[in-house]
Amino acid sequence: MKVIKKIEEMRKYVRERKGSKLVGLVPTMGYLHEGHLSLIRKARKECDEVIVSVFVNPTQFGQGEDYHLYPRDLPRDVALSERENVDVIFAPSLEEMYPEGYSTFVQVEGRLSSVLEGASRPGHFKGVCTVLTKLFNIVDPDLSFFGEKDYQQALVVKKMVKDLNINTQVVLLPTVREKDGLAMSSRNSYFNDKERRAATILYRSLKKAREWIEQGEKNSSQIISKMRNFIEKEPLARVDYIAVVDSESLEEVRKIKRGNIIALAVYIGKVRLIDNMRV
């Protein structure tokens, strides 16, 4: 397995190797976990060449967020990737991706990027779309693999790929969870034992919502209110948002039907987690 840190070297590798081969990209911010590894395994099954990018992207972090604290361990990521038969880790430096004088950004306008995460983290999706456009241009992947935990991000990226005629297919895979239901995230490493137990409240609230819906409750405001009350019983939890939305437009729905998405963001102590469930 190769570790490449320079853009031109990465481009040269792809040009020489691509030919008739199918190239898959798994974009990550590193500190790989089982969720990332599930994407890598799918890419390995579908593609001839598998490239994993490892880059903590500063432009998708807002002021006061955890960019400098975000966990980083490239040797660990390399070891895990080698076990999964990854062909290349692309791990550029900050200066390589955003050289001095950098001033170009990519923005998906409209509802997809302005609600939920877009409302809570202004500028977040501009940073995501900018770095992914750069990665797509550098790696030129036929397939790009993302997880459903970041469901809104996947919709935004699909829209960007379609609108800009980017030659990659976005592949979306199910959220990978711990045994107790907590969605896997690199930020889970921040928790002490008490916070880690409290963090299961997100998944437990989604399971409760499913139960209430199966029992006949179809009013979204009632479901949201019940979920909020349930979560607020956990002393360490603070709700950022809970929403029931259409799975394509992210429009809020009043009456819940099959296929809708229940999405939420909750602070556990100082750590902000997101999760979602399809009805």
C-alpha positions, 0 to 999 in steps of 0.5 A: 500500500502506498501513502501519497501526500502530494497532489501531483503524485496522486494525479500521476498515480491515477493516470497511470493506473486507471485505464480500464480499471474502476477507481473507488474513493472513500473520503475521510477525516481519518481516525478510522473506525468500523463505519469507515472500514465498512465503506472501504470493504464495499469499495474493495468489493466494487472497485479495482483500485481503492483510495482512502483520503485522510484530511481533516478539512478546516473549512468545514469547521465553524468558529469555536468548533473542534478542528484543533482537537479532532483526533488524528493518527495517520500511522493507525489509519495506515495500519487499518487500511493495509488490513483492508487491502487499500491501494493508496492513502492520500493524506495531503497536508493543509498547505497542499490542499489550501496553499497561501492565497487560496480563495475558491469555494463551492456552495450548493444553494437552497434548502438542502444546505441551509436547514438542519446542519446547515442552520446549526453550522453555517458554512459547514457544507461550503467547506465540505463541498469545496474539499470534496470537489478538490478530491474528486478532481485530484483522484477522479474516482468512478465511485465515491463511498459515503455513510448514511449517518451524514445523510444530509451531507450525502444529499448535498454531495449528490446535488453538487455532483449532478449540478457540476457534472462531476464524473463520479457516482455517490454510493451511500451505505447504512450507518454502522453502530456500536452494540448499544446503538450509538452511531460510530463517529471519530468524535466518540473518542472524546467521551468519558465513561459517563458521557459515553453511556449518555450518548446512547440517548440519540439512538434510544430516542430514535427507537422510541420514535419508531415505536410511537409511529408503529403504535399509530402516532403520525403527527410529526410535532407530537413525535418531536415533542416526545423525543425531546422530552425523552432526551431531556431526561438525560442530564448530560444531553442538550437538544440542538434540533429534531426534525422529521423531513422528506428524504429527498427535499428535506422539507419538514413534514406534518404527517409522517409516512414511510420513507421520511427521515427523522434527524437529530443533533444532540450535545452530550456535554460539549460534544455534538452528535448527529444521527437519523432514522428512516421511517 
